[in-house]
Amino acid sequence: MTEQKSIIVIGGGLAGCEAAWQLAKRGETVTLCEMKPERFSPAHKSEYLAELVCSNSLRSNILENAVGLLKEEMRLMGSLIIEAADATAVPAGKALAVDRTDFSRTIESKLLSRKGVEIVRKEIPAIPTEEVVIIATGPLTSDALAQSIAKVTGSNYLYFYDAIAPIIEKESLNYESIFRASRYADGAGDYLNCPLEKDEYERFWNALTEGKCVPLETFEDIKCFEGCLPIEVIAGRGINTLCFGPMKPVGLVNPKTGKQPYAVVQLRQENREQTLFNMVGFQTKLTWPEQQRIFRMIPGLEQAEFARYGSMHRNTFINSPLLLKETLQLQTRDNLFFAGQITGVEGYVESAAMGLIAGISACRYVHGEKMAPPPGTTALGALVNHITGKDGKNFQPMNVNFGLFPPLPGRVPKKNRGEHYARRALNDLKKWQEEVCGIGQA
Ligand SMILES: Cc1cc2nc3c(=O)[nH]c(=O)nc-3n(C[C@H](O)[C@H](O)[C@H](O)COP(=O)(O)OP(=O)(O)OC[C@H]3O[C@@H](n4cnc5c(N)ncnc54)[C@H](O)[C@@H]3O)c2cc1C
């Protein structure tokens, strides 16, 4: 057992805040170190902790969907991130979207008022050696710390890009073309839809595939995460690919024509005040003038004012299957834990989930207790298995999905599978909480 006083969490993002919360809840003393506002990464803009750097959506909130299930498991485990998301939700159909400022402010104030948590606002350039440390510095870890991590892990970094979708001011939208609806007329109609007819779509597609992009830095190898590909890269795969992806029109009927449009651009509410809307799935590396020119070709966006343009950023992660134990501890150094996107999960919820696991794990470690991770049948366990499994050679970051879960016993019709995965996961999580964590501990 270590004589640990304060556990150091580096990075006050989604994972770091969740890890700090889980530790404090269990009576540990935590020092949470965040470099903002002294230093900002290329994507972070807000001074608050737990900033959502891109979309304001934490994706599906339904149990039959893997990320909805993950959220429910985290709710059951007393997650700070999910509690704050529920408390600051804005309408988004079956998704859980939040008012980003309220969300971050809620998390920060909870941590500030939590006994045992000290928040230090400074960049940590090197990994402390003596203390128990959780590294949760995310995909845009500062360069100095990245070098220090490279030294400790003894392995090379893997780089690829994520892309940010533009945000548009509501007042600049043209409602003569735009209609409000959710897909399959589900719910109150939370999305604004910009419909395109075939000729409009083809003109747009031509412009998009010929648009000028921001040149990439030469030292970085381009490996785009499949779920977050830039819109122009998807378009470049064929004239109809967008109609089966971010511009798919199925389930949407334009009330002005009574017909399904040829293609649709969906806009999702970005803030509680409904003054900003983001272009769903329109992450891009087009230059800013090109975004303005090309996206204004979309009916309804002719006069669009961009509150934020789309952009691309580095994503840094370690080769976790080769480096980490299933407790998210470094194999070669027991007092060093990793959490969040840097472990090779992808997404806000997944990053926070790995903060939750690292927090519980670190707490167990300081008390000399062994931590068995949640079973692989749960969304939490499936993610831990993905990042600490055996495939270090072809390791790629991944969102949670049912493909990471062990198959269901027997034959279950496709439409019922989500429900079955969820039922099995929640049962197994409950047992794990009772047997491994002790009731009230998890
Ligand atoms: C540009 C971009 C867009 C993304 N968009 C989405 C999206 O729309 N939806 C989605 O689900 N996921 C998205 N992701 C992926 C990912 O889910 C988020 O990056 C998520 O915030 C990761 O959580 P985290 O806690 O691991 O890291 P972060 O939330 O980035 O938190 C890390 C924190 O560590 C701090 N930090 C870094 N280095 C140091 C240091 N040396 N000392 C002290 N503090 C430090 C940073 O300032 C930051 O606050 C995106 C990622 C990027 C890069």
PDBQT file of the ligand as one rigid body, heavy atoms in Angstrom, charges set to zero:
ROOT
HETATM    1  C1  LIG A 501     -11.103  18.844 -32.706  1.00  0.00    +0.000 C 
HETATM    2  C2  LIG A 501     -11.831  17.730 -32.044  1.00  0.00    +0.000 A 
HETATM    3  C3  LIG A 501     -13.201  17.619 -32.180  1.00  0.00    +0.000 A 
HETATM    4  C4  LIG A 501     -13.881  16.586 -31.537  1.00  0.00    +0.000 A 
HETATM    5  N1  LIG A 501     -15.219  16.494 -31.662  1.00  0.00    +0.000 NA
HETATM    6  C5  LIG A 501     -15.912  15.542 -31.007  1.00  0.00    +0.000 A 
HETATM    7  C6  LIG A 501     -17.326  15.493 -31.088  1.00  0.00    +0.000 A 
HETATM    8  O1  LIG A 501     -17.958  16.297 -31.737  1.00  0.00    +0.000 OA
HETATM    9  N2  LIG A 501     -17.976  14.512 -30.418  1.00  0.00    +0.000 N 
HETATM   10  C7  LIG A 501     -17.314  13.623 -29.672  1.00  0.00    +0.000 A 
HETATM   11  O2  LIG A 501     -17.974  12.759 -29.063  1.00  0.00    +0.000 OA
HETATM   12  N3  LIG A 501     -15.971  13.635 -29.580  1.00  0.00    +0.000 NA
HETATM   13  C8  LIG A 501     -15.246  14.580 -30.244  1.00  0.00    +0.000 A 
HETATM   14  N4  LIG A 501     -13.870  14.622 -30.170  1.00  0.00    +0.000 N 
HETATM   15  C9  LIG A 501     -13.146  13.548 -29.525  1.00  0.00    +0.000 C 
HETATM   16  C10 LIG A 501     -13.082  13.528 -27.988  1.00  0.00    +0.000 C 
HETATM   17  O3  LIG A 501     -14.217  12.944 -27.532  1.00  0.00    +0.000 OA
HETATM   18  C11 LIG A 501     -12.887  14.836 -27.297  1.00  0.00    +0.000 C 
HETATM   19  O4  LIG A 501     -11.647  15.348 -27.655  1.00  0.00    +0.000 OA
HETATM   20  C12 LIG A 501     -12.950  14.713 -25.757  1.00  0.00    +0.000 C 
HETATM   21  O5  LIG A 501     -12.994  16.002 -25.235  1.00  0.00    +0.000 OA
HETATM   22  C13 LIG A 501     -11.804  13.935 -25.152  1.00  0.00    +0.000 C 
HETATM   23  O6  LIG A 501     -11.890  13.969 -23.761  1.00  0.00    +0.000 OA
HETATM   24  P1  LIG A 501     -10.577  13.974 -22.843  1.00  0.00    +0.000 P 
HETATM   25  O7  LIG A 501     -11.003  14.240 -21.474  1.00  0.00    +0.000 OA
HETATM   26  O8  LIG A 501      -9.806  12.754 -23.128  1.00  0.00    +0.000 OA
HETATM   27  O9  LIG A 501      -9.728  15.199 -23.390  1.00  0.00    +0.000 OA
HETATM   28  P2  LIG A 501     -10.091  16.768 -23.328  1.00  0.00    +0.000 P 
HETATM   29  O10 LIG A 501     -11.533  16.961 -23.144  1.00  0.00    +0.000 OA
HETATM   30  O11 LIG A 501      -9.421  17.373 -24.512  1.00  0.00    +0.000 OA
HETATM   31  O12 LIG A 501      -9.376  17.250 -22.007  1.00  0.00    +0.000 OA
HETATM   32  C14 LIG A 501      -7.986  17.304 -21.884  1.00  0.00    +0.000 C 
HETATM   33  C15 LIG A 501      -7.635  18.510 -21.042  1.00  0.00    +0.000 C 
HETATM   34  O13 LIG A 501      -6.255  18.442 -20.716  1.00  0.00    +0.000 OA
HETATM   35  C16 LIG A 501      -5.688  19.737 -20.808  1.00  0.00    +0.000 C 
HETATM   36  N5  LIG A 501      -4.241  19.565 -21.001  1.00  0.00    +0.000 N 
HETATM   37  C17 LIG A 501      -3.577  19.111 -22.095  1.00  0.00    +0.000 A 
HETATM   38  N6  LIG A 501      -2.263  19.023 -21.835  1.00  0.00    +0.000 NA
HETATM   39  C18 LIG A 501      -2.081  19.437 -20.551  1.00  0.00    +0.000 A 
HETATM   40  C19 LIG A 501      -0.939  19.558 -19.695  1.00  0.00    +0.000 A 
HETATM   41  N7  LIG A 501       0.291  19.243 -20.112  1.00  0.00    +0.000 N 
HETATM   42  N8  LIG A 501      -1.128  20.001 -18.433  1.00  0.00    +0.000 NA
HETATM   43  C20 LIG A 501      -2.380  20.331 -17.982  1.00  0.00    +0.000 A 
HETATM   44  N9  LIG A 501      -3.479  20.237 -18.753  1.00  0.00    +0.000 NA
HETATM   45  C21 LIG A 501      -3.339  19.777 -20.024  1.00  0.00    +0.000 A 
HETATM   46  C22 LIG A 501      -6.438  20.387 -21.954  1.00  0.00    +0.000 C 
HETATM   47  O14 LIG A 501      -6.407  21.802 -21.872  1.00  0.00    +0.000 OA
HETATM   48  C23 LIG A 501      -7.867  19.824 -21.778  1.00  0.00    +0.000 C 
HETATM   49  O15 LIG A 501      -8.671  20.667 -20.996  1.00  0.00    +0.000 OA
HETATM   50  C24 LIG A 501     -13.159  15.631 -30.782  1.00  0.00    +0.000 A 
HETATM   51  C25 LIG A 501     -11.776  15.764 -30.669  1.00  0.00    +0.000 A 
HETATM   52  C26 LIG A 501     -11.124  16.791 -31.281  1.00  0.00    +0.000 A 
HETATM   53  C27 LIG A 501      -9.629  16.907 -31.130  1.00  0.00    +0.000 C 
ENDROOT
TORSDOF 0
